[in-house]
Amino acid sequence: MSASPVPPRSIEIAGRPVGPDHPPFVICELSGNHNGDLGRALEMIDAAAETGCDAIKIQTYTADTITLDVDRPEFRIQGGLWDGRTLHELYREAQTPYEWHEALFARARQRGVILFSSPFDETAVDLLASLDAPAYKIASFEAVDLPLIRYAAARGRPLIISTGMANLAEMTAARDAALGAGAAGVVLLHCVSSYPAALSDANVRTVPDMMARFDCPVGLSDHTPGTAASVAAVALGACVIEKHFTLARADGGPDAAFSLEPAEFKTLVDDVRAAWTALGRPHYDLLGSEQGNIQFRRSLYVTADVKAGEVISRQNVRSVRPGLGLAPEHLETVLGRVARRDLSRGEPLAWDMVSGAPA
């Protein structure tokens, strides 16, 4: 039995390093929130670019390439945001038409932001390859479609694979299929395939566990409200964050209810980068930024005037701020000794001020 391909610790997407040693790579997912309007889709790219995200992601399918136009019970959604709708109806509304793609890629290039997509069949991969997509995203529901994964991976670009609903064996199979078919690295995204997902279901401790199991970059595809789950995931090692985006939830759209508006998305970008910066490294030495405050640590000071020859006691010496006197640990040593000279209230205590000082 052959060994599994060894995934790289970090990868590059359009020249941008993605991995645990780099700031989180934030993906702004437009999904179907363009509401069937190319002008709105272009406006969304402009607004997304303004948030400071690293990349924008769209979805590449048609209703006919992702499902069938039939009305059998298994093709109708039960419960949730899309209750009662057929899959074909939903995807016909949410699809990003193939003929839009060239304009969307061009707008992203103009705005200096990376754009890539989730393909859902081979025609979608071919279209994205013709537009020089720098990466491919495999959605959670397609994580078990190994032929699709291999077809996308054969383009030699990185694959980002969401793992919602996938068990460990399926995650391993997806990763190995991608690497074995030529992907330039794989990122696995912890994901809860619920729309929206409850914070209590987020289980972001899965992120470091996946990092240990798969030894590849790991991130979070976040469908929870707000930014808390994403920030927590970064604190636990996530190097990619994906979150849905809309111009305004009030405008509606297939994913609007669990999408962030522009100001909220900018907060997400700022917060996850701040969280990553705060991680730093294990550190126990005095920082340069602390140097100015070290003088305000506690030390021994004279708290009442003492005549030469008088005994040092707790009534005339104690530990206070600032820190120019003897260290507090010497208090028991100086108590009971006598002053070698007159001592004034407010003086920092030094060894040459008391009898029997250490040599």
C-alpha positions in Angstrom: 0.0 0.0 0.0 1.5 3.3 -1.1 2.1 6.1 1.3 -0.2 9.1 1.2 1.2 12.2 -0.5 2.9 14.6 1.9 1.1 18.0 1.9 3.2 21.2 2.3 3.0 23.1 5.6 2.1 26.3 3.6 1.2 27.1 0.1 0.9 30.2 -2.2 -2.2 31.6 -3.9 -1.4 34.1 -6.5 2.0 34.7 -4.9 0.4 35.2 -1.4 1.7 32.8 1.3 -0.9 30.9 3.1 0.0 29.0 6.2 0.3 29.1 10.0 3.4 31.4 9.9 1.6 34.1 7.9 -1.4 36.4 8.7 -4.8 34.7 8.0 -5.9 34.6 4.4 -9.4 36.0 4.4 -11.8 35.0 1.7 -14.9 37.1 1.0 -17.6 34.7 -0.4 -20.0 36.4 -2.7 -22.1 33.3 -3.4 -25.5 34.2 -4.9 -26.0 37.5 -3.1 -25.7 39.4 -6.4 -29.4 38.6 -6.8 -29.0 37.9 -10.5 -27.6 41.4 -11.3 -24.2 41.7 -12.9 -24.0 45.3 -11.9 -24.6 44.3 -8.3 -22.0 41.6 -8.6 -19.4 44.1 -9.8 -20.4 46.5 -7.0 -19.9 43.6 -4.5 -16.4 43.1 -5.8 -15.6 46.8 -5.3 -17.1 46.7 -1.8 -15.3 43.5 -0.9 -12.0 44.9 -2.0 -12.5 47.9 0.2 -12.7 45.6 3.3 -9.1 44.6 2.9 -9.8 40.9 2.3 -7.2 38.8 0.6 -9.5 37.1 -1.9 -13.0 37.1 -3.3 -14.7 33.9 -4.2 -17.6 33.2 -6.4 -19.4 30.0 -7.4 -19.3 28.5 -10.9 -22.3 26.3 -11.9 -25.6 26.4 -13.6 -28.8 25.0 -12.2 -28.5 22.2 -14.8 -24.8 21.3 -14.0 -25.4 21.1 -10.3 -28.7 19.3 -10.1 -31.7 18.1 -12.1 -35.0 19.9 -12.8 -37.3 17.3 -11.3 -39.8 17.5 -8.5 -39.2 14.3 -6.7 -39.2 14.6 -2.9 -35.4 14.3 -2.6 -35.0 17.3 -4.8 -37.1 19.5 -2.5 -35.5 21.2 0.5 -37.1 20.5 3.9 -36.5 23.1 6.6 -34.1 26.0 7.0 -33.8 29.2 5.0 -34.8 27.5 1.7 -37.7 25.4 3.0 -40.0 24.1 0.3 -37.9 25.1 -2.7 -36.5 22.6 -5.2 -32.8 22.5 -5.7 -33.2 23.6 -9.3 -35.2 26.6 -8.3 -32.7 27.6 -5.7 -29.6 27.2 -7.9 -31.3 28.9 -10.9 -31.7 32.0 -8.6 -28.3 31.8 -7.1 -26.1 30.9 -10.1 -23.4 33.2 -11.3 -23.8 33.0 -15.1 -20.8 31.7 -17.0 -20.9 34.8 -19.3 -20.3 37.1 -16.2 -17.0 35.5 -15.2 -14.7 37.3 -17.5 -16.0 40.7 -16.3 -15.8 39.6 -12.7 -12.2 38.5 -13.0 -11.3 41.7 -14.8 -12.9 43.9 -12.1 -11.0 42.0 -9.4 -7.7 42.5 -11.2 -8.5 46.2 -11.5 -9.1 46.3 -7.7 -5.9 44.4 -7.0 -7.7 41.6 -5.2 -7.4 37.8 -5.9 -10.6 36.2 -7.4 -11.2 32.5 -7.6 -14.2 30.2 -7.5 -15.8 26.9 -6.5 -16.4 24.8 -9.6 -19.2 22.2 -9.5 -18.4 20.2 -12.6 -15.8 19.8 -15.3 -17.2 22.6 -17.5 -16.8 25.0 -14.6 -13.2 23.9 -14.1 -12.5 24.5 -17.8 -14.0 27.9 -17.7 -12.0 28.9 -14.6 -8.8 27.5 -16.1 -9.3 29.6 -19.2 -9.5 32.7 -16.9 -6.3 31.7 -15.1 -8.0 31.1 -11.8 -5.2 31.0 -9.1 -6.9 28.4 -7.0 -10.0 26.2 -6.8 -12.4 25.9 -3.9 -14.2 22.6 -3.4 -17.4 23.1 -1.5 -18.4 20.8 1.4 -21.1 19.0 -0.6 -18.6 18.2 -3.3 -15.8 17.0 -0.9 -16.8 13.4 -1.7 -16.7 13.9 -5.5 -13.2 12.6 -6.0 -13.3 12.7 -9.8 -14.2 16.5 -9.6 -11.4 17.1 -7.1 -8.9 15.3 -9.4 -10.0 17.2 -12.4 -9.6 20.5 -10.7 -6.3 19.4 -9.1 -4.8 18.5 -12.5 -4.7 22.2 -13.3 -1.7 22.4 -10.9 -3.2 25.1 -8.7 -3.9 24.9 -5.0 -7.2 23.5 -3.8 -9.1 24.7 -0.8 -11.5 22.0 0.4 -14.4 22.6 2.8 -15.0 19.6 5.0 -18.6 20.1 6.3 -20.3 16.8 6.8 -17.1 14.9 5.9 -15.7 12.3 8.2 -12.0 11.8 8.7 -11.7 9.1 6.1 -13.5 11.3 3.5 -11.2 14.3 4.4 -8.2 12.1 3.9 -9.5 10.8 0.6 -10.2 14.3 -0.7 -6.8 15.7 0.4 -4.9 12.7 -1.1 -6.9 12.8 -4.3 -6.0 16.5 -4.8 -2.3 16.0 -4.1 -2.1 12.8 -6.1 -3.6 14.5 -9.1 -1.2 17.5 -9.1 -2.6 20.2 -6.9 -0.1 22.7 -5.8 -1.0 22.2 -2.1 -4.2 21.7 -0.2 -6.0 23.7 2.5 -8.7 22.0 4.5 -11.4 24.2 6.0 -13.3 23.1 9.1 -16.9 23.8 8.3 -20.4 23.3 9.7 -22.8 22.8 6.8 -25.7 24.6 8.4 -27.0 27.9 7.1 -26.7 29.7 9.4 -24.6 27.7 11.9 -25.0 28.2 15.6 -22.0 29.2 17.6 -22.6 26.2 19.9 -22.0 24.0 16.9 -18.9 25.8 15.6 -16.5 23.5 17.5 -13.5 25.5 16.4 -11.2 23.3 18.6 -11.5 21.0 15.5 -9.0 23.3 13.8 -5.9 22.4 15.8 -6.9 18.8 15.8 -7.1 18.8 12.0 -3.7 20.5 11.8 -2.2 17.7 13.9 -4.0 15.0 11.9 -3.4 16.3 8.3 -0.2 18.3 8.6 -1.4 20.9 6.1 -2.8 24.4 6.3 -6.2 24.4 8.0 -8.8 27.1 8.2 -12.5 27.8 8.8 -15.4 28.3 6.5 -17.6 30.2 8.9 -21.4 30.3 8.7 -22.0 31.5 12.2 -23.2 35.0 13.1 -20.7 37.7 13.7 -16.9 37.3 13.9 -16.4 35.4 17.2 -15.9 31.9 15.7 -13.4 33.2 13.1 -11.3 35.1 15.7 -11.3 32.0 18.0 -10.3 29.8 15.0 -7.3 32.1 14.2 -6.3 32.0 17.9 -6.3 28.2 17.6 -4.2 28.2 14.4 -6.5 28.7 11.5 -4.7 30.3 8.5 -7.7 30.7 6.2 -11.0 32.3 7.0 -13.9 32.2 4.6 -17.1 34.2 5.3 -20.1 35.1 3.2 -20.6 38.7 2.1 -23.5 40.9 1.0 -24.0 44.6 0.4 -27.0 44.7 2.7 -28.9 41.8 4.3 -32.1 43.8 3.8 -31.7 43.4 0.1 -32.2 39.7 0.4 -30.5 37.0 -1.5 -29.9 33.2 -1.1 -27.2 33.6 1.6 -28.0 37.1 2.9 -29.2 36.0 6.3 -25.8 34.6 7.3 -23.6 37.1 5.4 -21.7 40.1 6.7 -22.2 43.6 5.4 -19.2 45.6 4.3 -18.5 47.4 7.6 -18.9 44.1 9.4 -16.6 42.3 7.0 -13.9 44.9 7.5 -14.2 44.3 11.3 -13.8 40.6 10.6 -10.6 41.3 8.6 -9.2 43.6 11.2 -10.1 41.3 14.1 -8.6 38.1 12.7 -5.4 39.8 11.7 -5.2 41.4 15.2 -5.8 38.0 16.8 -3.0 36.6 14.7 -0.6 39.4 15.6 -1.4 39.0 19.3 -0.4 35.3 19.1 3.2 36.2 18.8 5.6 33.6 20.2 6.3 32.1 23.6 8.1 34.9 25.5 9.4 35.4 29.0 12.0 38.1 28.8 11.6 41.9 29.3 10.2 43.5 26.2 11.5 46.8 25.0 8.0 48.2 25.4 8.1 47.3 29.1 11.5 48.9 29.8 10.0 52.2 30.8 7.7 50.7 33.3 10.2 48.4 35.1 11.0 51.3 37.5 7.5 51.2 38.8 7.7 47.7 40.2 7.7 47.4 44.0 10.8 47.8 46.2 11.7 48.7 49.7 11.3 52.3 50.8 11.7 54.2 54.0 8.2 55.1 55.1 9.0 57.1 58.3 12.1 59.1 59.3 14.7 56.9 61.0 17.6 58.2 63.2 21.0 56.6 62.9 21.2 53.6 65.2 17.4 53.0 65.2 16.0 49.6 64.4 14.6 48.9 60.9 11.0 47.7 61.4 7.7 47.3 59.5 6.7 50.8 60.9 9.5 52.5 58.9 10.3 50.3 55.9 7.9 48.5 53.6 7.4 47.4 50.0 5.8 50.1 47.7 6.0 51.3 44.2 8.3 52.5 42.5 11.2 50.0 42.2 14.4 51.9 42.9 15.0 50.3 46.3 16.0 46.8 47.4 13.8 44.1 46.0 10.9 43.1 48.3 12.4 39.7 48.8 15.0 41.3 51.1 12.5 42.7 53.6 12.9 40.0 56.2 16.7 40.3 55.9 16.7 44.1 56.8 14.1 43.9 59.5 15.8 44.1 62.9 19.0 45.7 61.6 19.9 49.3 62.5 20.2 52.4 60.4 23.8 53.4 59.7 22.7 57.1 59.2 19.6 59.2 59.4 17.1 58.0 56.9 14.3 60.2 55.5 10.8 59.1 54.6 10.6 58.5 50.8 14.2 57.3 50.3 14.7 54.0 48.5 16.4 51.6 50.8 19.9 50.4 49.9 22.3 48.0 51.6 24.7 50.7 52.6 21.9 52.3 54.7 21.7 49.4 57.2 24.0 47.5 59.4 25.3 44.0 58.5 24.8 44.5 54.8 26.0 41.6 52.6 29.6 41.9 51.5 
